[in-house]
Amino acid sequence: MRFNLVTQPSIQTPGIPGALSLSLTLRPACGILGDYTFPTDSSSLRQLLKNGTDLPDAVVWRFLSDACAKAKARLLGVELSDETLQGIGYFID
């Protein structure tokens, strides 16, 4: 399933020293309801994008750079597998 990913800074303390706390919102790209937001950090998000998508490294690094530098970063139309979605707690019916 394709999702639009949107990050926002989070006030939560990061689990990994040096990692930026983020809130990641998954929004179905097809326009149906089902936004899902969860806390993460920049290091965990990098691993999720590297292991759970087929995005090139350059795209992942640019998105993470934007997430660290801006109030919001967006990545549109990202294909996420059912396994990846279940791993982050998104319910697949």
matplotlib code that plots the C-alpha trace (Angstrom):
import matplotlib.pyplot as plt

x = [0.0, 1.3, 1.5, 2.4, 4.8, 4.9, 7.2, 7.0, 9.4, 8.4, 9.1, 9.6, 13.2, 15.0, 16.0, 19.3, 21.8, 22.1, 18.9, 16.2, 12.7, 10.0, 6.4, 5.7, 2.2, 1.3, -1.5, -2.9, -1.9, -5.1, -7.1, -9.0, -9.2, -6.7, -4.0, -1.7, 0.8, 3.5, 6.6, 10.0, 13.4, 15.6, 17.7, 14.7, 13.1, 16.2, 16.2, 12.4, 12.9, 16.0, 14.6, 10.9, 10.9, 12.8, 13.7, 17.2, 19.6, 19.7, 15.9, 16.0, 18.9, 17.2, 13.9, 15.8, 17.7, 14.4, 12.9, 15.8, 15.9, 12.2, 9.1, 7.6, 9.1, 7.0, 7.6, 4.8, 3.7, 5.9, 5.1, 5.1, 4.7, 2.2, 5.0, 6.5, 3.1, 2.4, 5.8, 5.0, 1.5, -0.6, -3.6, -4.0, -7.4]
y = [0.0, 3.5, 6.2, 9.8, 10.2, 13.4, 14.1, 16.6, 17.3, 15.5, 16.5, 12.9, 12.0, 10.0, 6.4, 6.7, 9.4, 11.9, 10.8, 13.5, 12.7, 12.7, 12.0, 10.2, 10.3, 7.7, 8.9, 6.5, 8.0, 6.9, 9.4, 6.9, 7.6, 5.9, 8.3, 6.7, 8.7, 7.2, 8.4, 7.5, 9.0, 9.8, 6.7, 4.3, 6.1, 5.7, 1.9, 1.7, 3.4, 1.4, -2.0, -1.5, 0.4, 0.2, 3.9, 4.9, 6.0, 9.5, 9.9, 8.5, 10.9, 13.9, 13.1, 12.7, 15.9, 17.8, 16.2, 17.4, 20.9, 21.8, 21.7, 19.2, 16.9, 15.1, 12.0, 11.1, 7.8, 5.5, 1.8, 0.0, -3.7, -5.3, -6.7, -3.2, -1.7, -4.4, -3.9, -0.3, -1.1, -0.1, -2.5, -4.3, -5.7]
z = [0.0, -0.8, 1.9, 2.1, 5.0, 7.1, 10.0, 12.8, 15.7, 18.9, 22.4, 23.4, 24.5, 21.9, 22.7, 20.8, 21.8, 18.9, 17.3, 16.7, 18.2, 15.5, 15.1, 11.8, 10.2, 7.6, 5.3, 2.6, -0.7, -2.3, -0.2, 2.0, 5.7, 7.9, 9.1, 11.6, 13.7, 15.9, 17.8, 16.4, 16.0, 13.1, 13.4, 13.6, 10.7, 8.6, 9.3, 8.6, 5.2, 4.3, 5.3, 4.6, 1.2, -2.1, -1.9, -3.1, -0.3, -1.7, -1.2, 2.3, 3.3, 1.7, 3.6, 6.9, 6.3, 5.7, 8.8, 10.9, 9.3, 8.9, 11.0, 8.6, 6.0, 3.4, 1.3, -1.1, -2.6, -0.6, -1.0, 2.4, 2.8, 5.1, 7.2, 7.6, 8.5, 11.1, 12.6, 13.4, 14.7, 11.6, 11.4, 8.1, 7.4]

ax = plt.figure().add_subplot(projection="3d")
ax.plot(x, y, z, "-o")
ax.set_aspect("equal")
plt.show()
